Amino acid sequence: MSDVESALKTYEKTKSIFMDELKELVRIPSVSFTGFDPENVKRSAQKVAELMKKNGLENIKVIPFEGAHPYVYGEWLHAPDKPTLLLYAHHDVQPPGREELWKSPPFEPTLREDGRLYGRGSADDKAGVVCHLAAISSYLQNNGKLPLNVKLIVEGEEEIGSEHLEGFLKANHELLKADVMVLTDTANFDVGVPALTVALRGLVAVEVEVRSLRSSVHSGTWGGPLPDPILALSKMLARLVDDKGAPAIPGLMKNVRPLTPQLKEMLGSLKIDEKIFREQAGFMPHSEIVGVDSDVFTKLWYLPSIDVNAIEAGSRRMLANIICDTAWAKVGIRIVPDMDPKETLDLLSNFLKESAPWGVDVKITPDGVAGWWITNPVGPAFDAARVALEKGYGRKPVMMGSGGSIPFVQPFSEALGGAPALLIGVEDPYTNAHSENESLHVGDWEKACRSAIYLYDELARKL
């Protein structure tokens, strides 16, 4: 029996243990956002380090970095003359959102009859952490060795934009050197349909605050001549898109890279009907598909989009008949090749200011910039990934883009001299990442773990 076959056999015997380890991580509310207890992120880092040790990694470090939530590092480097694989995941999670909408507590992992594990971080990205560990452990338990060298880095602030990543990379460049990167923070095309992600949109975001009064006032006494900041902000936000919902900021689209023939061919091979798309996205019955005149995958992956992530004015719970003094919103633009993040930030900020009616005061605060990333999936690393995914899932993978952003990918790829980045995810269109009732399809997660076992073997032989 070959080493990879032995590792697969070991995985089948022990996979319930890895599920238990995932549940342990999900129970820790490691929300990295300001306003949440940072001790929980530290606790999560310590648990990740504990699981690394339990599953056979060495030189384990919880790495503090000034101003940042902790990174966790572990390695196994006993395969001379074999390539080194840098594995990435993150242990921080999004806030739970509206807890009353969860069907079970967000930080109590719950396996339901639909075969999905529910809980914040169950998929994004604690499932990725344990997927890496499951593959490593399955080799080491049975064979006492891996077919190649591995380094595992688990980040603690990915969900808030990896703000300190550049400094962390400079400080730990030698530690993280590798020949190939593997990231588990993306999605499959559908349940049972594996995917290699070959493009990520970036993100530019701002907070905009509109003020027209020193304090809120009685709407009956003062309503009429006073400028309402909520209406002013609404007018400003409405101007961001045209009547079809497409971006309407002048100059925003000028640098968008045209689709190559290869990308057009890839997009043409991905078939999904409107009914399925609407179901996956959770459309209300009469809601329309909006945006530029193009197919949905081009709009999702290769064209910019503008969204209002949050808006706040007054209080629904403490509702009163007033004209509010201020209104606030967070606005984000997903950017694509070859849009410049700084230029996009300036376009958005200036457009919002110029759109303000009635002389209201406008304050714009930048709130995160992440660049786009794209790769050409050719070469032995990508060949190995395609073979491993097909063996693990029992069907050929598709190549797809992602509308989301992973700030880690571009700077790490550059720091490693352009090393191939294999983005192999554990999510699916029904995961509900970042929203209430996030879940992991357990059957697909097990296939992802098997694929990782195959991947180490394929990379060791092909590189």
BAPA-924414 format. One line per field, with one value per residue (C-alpha): residue number from 1; z, x, y. Coordinates in steps of 0.1 Angstrom, whole numbers. Each point is the difference from the previous one (the first is absolute). Layout:
BEGIN
nr	c(NUM  ...)
Z	c(Z  ...)
X	c(X  ...)
Y	c(Y  ...)
***
This chain:
BEGIN
nr	c(1  2  3  4  5  6  7  8  9  10  11  12  13  14  15  16  17  18  19  20  21  22  23  24  25  26  27  28  29  30  31  32  33  34  35  36  37  38  39  40  41  42  43  44  45  46  47  48  49  50  51  52  53  54  55  56  57  58  59  60  61  62  63  64  65  66  67  68  69  70  71  72  73  74  75  76  77  78  79  80  81  82  83  84  85  86  87  88  89  90  91  92  93  94  95  96  97  98  99  100  101  102  103  104  105  106  107  108  109  110  111  112  113  114  115  116  117  118  119  120  121  122  123  124  125  126  127  128  129  130  131  132  133  134  135  136  137  138  139  140  141  142  143  144  145  146  147  148  149  150  151  152  153  154  155  156  157  158  159  160  161  162  163  164  165  166  167  168  169  170  171  172  173  174  175  176  177  178  179  180  181  182  183  184  185  186  187  188  189  190  191  192  193  194  195  196  197  198  199  200  201  202  203  204  205  206  207  208  209  210  211  212  213  214  215  216  217  218  219  220  221  222  223  224  225  226  227  228  229  230  231  232  233  234  235  236  237  238  239  240  241  242  243  244  245  246  247  248  249  250  251  252  253  254  255  256  257  258  259  260  261  262  263  264  265  266  267  268  269  270  271  272  273  274  275  276  277  278  279  280  281  282  283  284  285  286  287  288  289  290  291  292  293  294  295  296  297  298  299  300  301  302  303  304  305  306  307  308  309  310  311  312  313  314  315  316  317  318  319  320  321  322  323  324  325  326  327  328  329  330  331  332  333  334  335  336  337  338  339  340  341  342  343  344  345  346  347  348  349  350  351  352  353  354  355  356  357  358  359  360  361  362  363  364  365  366  367  368  369  370  371  372  373  374  375  376  377  378  379  380  381  382  383  384  385  386  387  388  389  390  391  392  393  394  395  396  397  398  399  400  401  402  403  404  405  406  407  408  409  410  411  412  413  414  415  416  417  418  419  420  421  422  423  424  425  426  427  428  429  430  431  432  433  434  435  436  437  438  439  440  441  442  443  444  445  446  447  448  449  450  451  452  453  454  455  456  457  458  459  460  461  462  463)
Z	c(0  -10  25  -15  2  36  9  -16  20  32  -8  -4  34  18  -19  29  22  -25  1  38  -4  -23  25  27  -21  -10  37  4  -10  -17  -15  -10  -5  23  28  6  27  -15  27  -19  -31  22  14  -35  -9  30  -10  -36  14  22  -30  -20  27  3  -37  -3  -10  15  9  8  8  9  -16  15  -22  12  -5  -15  11  3  -28  6  -17  -2  -23  -10  -20  -2  -37  -15  -37  0  -6  29  2  18  13  10  19  25  35  4  -9  -9  27  4  -14  11  25  0  -36  8  2  26  20  -23  22  8  -30  -10  -25  -16  -20  -32  4  9  30  11  19  -5  -15  -7  -36  -1  8  30  -23  -21  31  9  -36  -2  34  -10  -31  19  29  -23  -15  33  20  -25  -18  25  -29  -26  -37  0  24  14  18  14  7  16  0  27  -18  -35  5  8  -31  11  10  14  -26  -18  32  10  -33  2  35  -8  -36  6  22  -27  -31  -22  -35  -2  21  7  14  12  3  -32  -13  -23  -30  15  25  -13  -28  10  -12  -3  5  -25  7  29  1  22  24  6  28  18  28  -9  26  -8  26  -4  36  33  16  -10  2  0  -35  5  14  -25  -30  -33  -2  16  -22  11  1  -6  -32  -10  5  -19  -30  1  2  -27  -25  3  -24  -31  -4  -9  31  -19  14  -9  13  -29  -9  22  -29  -22  12  2  -19  -29  1  -17  -24  26  27  -24  -7  37  7  -29  14  33  -3  25  -6  15  23  17  3  16  25  9  5  20  -23  10  -26  -19  5  -33  -11  -4  -14  -33  -30  5  13  38  3  -18  23  31  -8  -27  4  29  22  25  32  32  28  28  6  34  10  31  16  -10  36  14  -29  5  -21  -7  -27  7  2  -18  -24  -6  -25  -10  -38  -17  -36  -11  -25  -28  -24  -8  24  23  37  9  -31  7  35  -12  -26  26  26  -23  -17  34  10  -33  3  33  -2  21  13  26  16  -14  17  -20  19  -20  15  -18  -33  -14  -35  -26  -10  -32  -12  -30  12  -20  11  21  33  -17  -17  33  15  -28  4  38  -1  -25  21  32  -14  -27  -28  -18  16  -17  -2  15  14  33  7  34  12  18  8  8  -35  -21  25  10  -36  -6  31  -12  -34  -18  14  -13  22  1  13  9  22  23  -4  -25  -13  30  27  9  11  18  5  24  0  -15  -7  -13  -23  19  -29  -22  29  3  -38  4  27  -23  -28  22  7  -37  -6  21  -18  -35  8  14  -32  -26  14)
X	c(0  14  5  -29  -23  10  -6  -35  -8  11  -21  -31  6  6  -22  -25  29  7  -37  3  30  -19  -28  25  12  -35  -10  26  -15  31  -15  29  -21  4  -26  4  22  35  7  -22  22  30  -18  -7  37  10  -25  14  35  -12  -16  32  20  -26  1  38  13  32  15  -34  -3  -28  15  -10  4  -5  -36  -11  -19  24  12  8  28  10  22  12  33  14  -2  33  1  -38  -20  -13  -37  -13  -35  -22  -33  -14  -15  -18  -36  -27  -24  -30  -24  -36  0  -38  2  22  -18  25  25  28  28  -15  8  -31  -1  -35  -18  9  36  13  19  -14  19  21  33  -11  10  17  27  4  -10  31  22  -11  1  37  6  -21  22  32  -11  -12  35  19  -22  5  33  18  9  -14  8  12  8  -29  -3  -34  -8  -34  -9  -20  -12  -10  -37  11  21  34  11  34  8  27  20  -5  14  30  7  -5  11  26  -23  -27  21  -17  -3  -38  -29  -33  -29  -33  -19  -21  -31  -9  -22  -28  -6  20  17  36  17  33  -4  21  -11  -10  -16  16  -19  0  -23  -9  -22  -20  -17  -24  -9  -25  -8  18  -25  -32  -32  -38  -12  -33  14  29  -9  -2  29  26  22  -5  34  -16  -16  32  20  -27  4  38  -2  -26  23  27  -19  -22  -36  13  21  33  28  -5  31  17  34  -5  -1  28  27  -20  19  -19  -6  26  -10  11  -23  -29  4  2  -31  -18  6  -18  -37  -26  -36  -15  -23  30  19  -29  -4  37  0  -32  -20  -35  -25  -3  36  18  35  17  32  17  -13  21  -2  -1  34  17  -18  9  37  13  -20  -1  -30  -12  -18  -11  10  -17  -20  -8  -22  -21  -12  -28  -4  0  -20  -11  -16  33  22  33  31  22  -1  28  7  28  5  22  12  12  29  14  30  14  -17  23  -12  12  -15  -33  0  4  -28  -24  8  -2  -32  -17  11  -11  -34  -9  -31  -11  34  2  33  16  28  17  22  19  -8  22  17  8  14  -13  18  0  21  5  -7  27  30  7  -14  -34  1  6  -29  -24  9  -3  -34  -13  12  -14  -34  -5  -5  22  3  -10  20  -19  4  -11  -18  15  34  29  25  27  3  17  26  9  4  22  20  6  12  -32  -4  -31  -31  -25  -33  -21  -30  -24  -30  -29  -28  -22  27  -13  34  0  -38  -22  -2  34  6  24  -11  17  1  18  24  9  7  21  21  5  10  26  15  2  14  30  8  -5  21  28  1  -6  22)
Y	c(0  34  28  20  -30  -6  36  -2  -31  17  30  -21  -16  34  25  3  12  28  10  2  22  23  3  9  29  12  3  27  34  13  31  23  32  30  -2  -37  -16  -5  -26  -24  4  -7  -31  -12  4  -21  -27  0  -4  -29  -17  5  -18  -28  -6  -3  35  13  34  13  37  24  30  34  30  36  11  -33  -30  -30  -22  -37  -19  -36  -21  -35  3  -35  -7  9  8  3  32  21  8  30  -7  30  4  25  -6  33  3  25  14  -23  26  -1  -28  -2  -12  -30  -33  -11  20  14  -14  -33  -23  -19  -29  -2  -26  19  -12  35  13  33  27  31  -10  -36  6  34  -9  -24  -29  10  -1  -35  -12  8  -18  -30  -6  5  -22  -28  -4  4  -24  -29  7  22  23  24  -3  36  29  21  33  10  36  8  37  18  31  -10  10  36  4  -14  35  -9  -26  20  5  -36  -12  22  -12  -37  -3  -27  -21  -1  -8  -27  -13  -1  15  -17  19  -14  33  -2  -19  -28  7  -21  -28  -29  21  8  32  17  37  20  36  21  34  26  24  37  12  33  12  30  22  27  27  29  9  4  -24  -18  21  -5  -8  18  32  2  -22  18  25  -22  -23  -36  -18  -34  12  18  -32  -20  23  -4  -38  -2  18  -27  -22  6  -12  -35  -2  3  22  37  17  17  -15  -31  -25  15  -24  -32  -26  -16  -37  -21  -28  -25  16  2  -37  -8  20  -16  -34  8  -6  10  10  31  -20  -17  33  17  -28  0  37  0  24  11  -11  33  13  6  -8  33  15  3  -20  -31  -36  -4  -15  28  25  -21  -5  24  32  25  2  27  -10  17  -23  18  31  16  29  3  -33  -23  -12  36  15  36  28  18  13  -17  20  -25  -30  -25  -27  -23  -3  -25  -5  -34  7  -21  0  26  25  19  -1  35  15  -18  12  36  -4  -14  26  30  -12  -4  35  16  -18  15  22  31  9  -29  -8  -32  -19  -28  -25  -27  -34  -26  -6  -35  -5  -24  -32  -21  -30  -21  -36  -18  -20  -30  14  6  -33  -17  19  -10  -37  1  17  -25  -29  15  10  -26  26  25  35  32  32  30  35  13  32  2  12  -18  27  -27  -14  28  12  -35  -11  30  -7  -36  12  -8  -35  -17  5  -28  12  -30  7  -18  23  -2  23  -10  6  35  12  33  -2  -18  -38  -5  -37  -26  -29  -28  -24  25  9  -37  0  31  -18  -30  24  16  -34  -7  35  -5  -32  15  31  -21  -19  28  28)
***
